[in-house]
Amino acid sequence: MEELRRQPSGLSYILTVIIGGCLTVLSLVFVFRYVDLSPRVNEHFFFSTNDPQLRNDRLISRIFLQEPELILSIKGDIRSPVYLAKVSELTAALSSVPEIDSVQSLMHGPGSVKDALTSPLWKRFLFSRDHSASFIYIFIKRDVPVEDGVRRIEEIKQRFDSTSFPLVLSGAPYIVELIQRALLRDLKVFSIAAFCAFGLLGFLISRSVAMVLGTLIACANASALTLIVTREFNIPIGPLTANLATIVFVLTLTHMVFMTFNWRHIISKKEAGIETAWKMAVRVTVQPSVWSMLTQLLGFLSLLSVPAAPLRQLGMSGSMGTVIAFLCAYIIYPFFLRLQTSGAAEHRPARPSFFARTHGRIAAAILVAAVIASIGILKLDTEPSLFSYFGKGSDLRNSLEYIDRNGGSSPLKIVLRKRDKAPFKMGEDYQRLWRLQTTLEQDPSVGSIISLPLLLAEAKRSPLVSVVPVWLVLDALKSPLFGKTALYYITKDQTMTLFVLRMKETYRQSDHMANIERLKSIIRRQGFEPEMVGGTYLLYGKLTMLVASSVMEGLTLLIILFMIMGGVISRSLRIVGAMFISLGIVPLLLLGVLGYCSIPLDIISAPAGNISIGIGVDAMIHVLIWVRRHPAGSMGSRQAWADVCSRLWKPITYSMSVVCAGFAIFLLSGFPPTQRFGFSVVLGTILSPLPALFVLPWLATLQGKEQSNQ
């Protein structure tokens, strides 16, 4: 008893805390000084630079000199002199911004409101459908930082915005800037919240100041080292890696939860003295922790096959963080664990016995629930609108949707040519191109279109120009006298021309790719061929399609890999079959609930399934290894499964609580995709112990003859 009650020396305690504290301070100082923690998001952040869709989009922008564009909506009486004066003043202020190339508005383009309303060009672009608002188009220079231009435009907007002159800003560069700000806010909030929440949670689990200090020091160093390593590998802080520090914090803590509970079990059963119990706890925990690390590693590595750049970045950085979390947990935490007294392992109530009469019923109910939930997967929204990245009903989203309904908001660029690849001859092809323009405008997914025939139609409104041949008008528009306007929409050799469509994100009757294919069919029926397609509308549609398929493929691959791991550990085909069924339960329940609740699966929340199944198999691995170690010596022994589940239910439950607490922090975000990511992981984590503690043991012992002690 004297050995069990022995206290660690005060000097040992102080030295451990000082060394750990200095290491943490050094890591954090290095992070804040040398690691750029600002999230890097741009208009094309969905794709990697070598993606064919992105290459086509950038090629179109180079050929036709396309510039980033923002749209400013101004509600009011469009004929009022006061309104027009303010529009003129606003246009002048915007034109003075160094990053802006040009501005088009009622007071900078058409001659008057009356003239604009009869113009084939301006009536399509400068007014809302009910003429209750006009629009200003802002084109940012191609060779300047877009972020600087957006910030200056926002400052001007705030200066002019009022209840009598309400302004609404939209456009891809602005949306991207808002996403970047939301991620930066999340990074700050999550770091503080994680430190406080896990400190409190660690104390509730261990009831020991030393353990809390060890937990926070190990987790903080793991997160800091991960950020440092990712910086060395040039992995930027993006829409998903902005949450990396919190994820690594959670991964580190789960290892220490099992280590702590094994230490407590050893002390309570008097399997070792207080001075050596920590060594034994490390020794018996490290093997299942290694397997758990491998499952987490596979979960992140599975993201590397997804075409979306943010998911691949999370896969690479998460893989590094998984290994670092394991190393920090086992290198740092044991020094604090050895400082504990037996008081931290006080007597606990008797463990509940598994394999009671209701055990099979619970397992069967879980299986039935998974089957019912699988129907909800058919309702899963795998192609949410870009507006779903902002809160439903918020002023910002309502404003963006207003602009979308009144002319579209998401650009789609279609480069077309003649079927014989001959140059366009405007004397012959102008009417055909104009007919294509009006036909495409009738499609319900199209808001507005700007093209070469529209520019020519506007130019020919002048009585003098109307008698000039179309080809001469085109030559004039190519000249510096008219700003080389035509070269934005036709190549110098006139073999290709560009149609820029502003698509409606609010049109939800069919998906992005189906809409694009329908438009391409219209182009072909009019006698032209779509040569290249680009723009945010295409990129986002292609991305959502690939993410949806990659999530299913990734989950399937993970289940197969985890089954192989289970087979290696258990050496039993029955266990492999039981794991196959058990592992499928978590993603079925998770995705089914998301489908029934109409929660969209966007690019940021998509990895939740991979992470959840990794957490679920983590619990299974711990159970399998301890069953393997059981004196019964049989993977089919009910007694072995009952004893192991009775021993591990509490650390599994506490580990689940830790993960839930960690990812619940994401619910504090003001960014809906991050909220959905946190909710999805929390939901999957809550579900993960069910197959590990009920379904897997029941299936593994379905033929067993042994009965557990009741």
Order of alpha helices (4+ residues) and beta strands (2+ residues): alpha-alpha-beta-alpha-beta-alpha-alpha-beta-alpha-beta-alpha-alpha-alpha-alpha-alpha-alpha-alpha-alpha-beta-alpha-beta-alpha-alpha-alpha-beta-alpha-beta-alpha-alpha-alpha-alpha-alpha-alpha
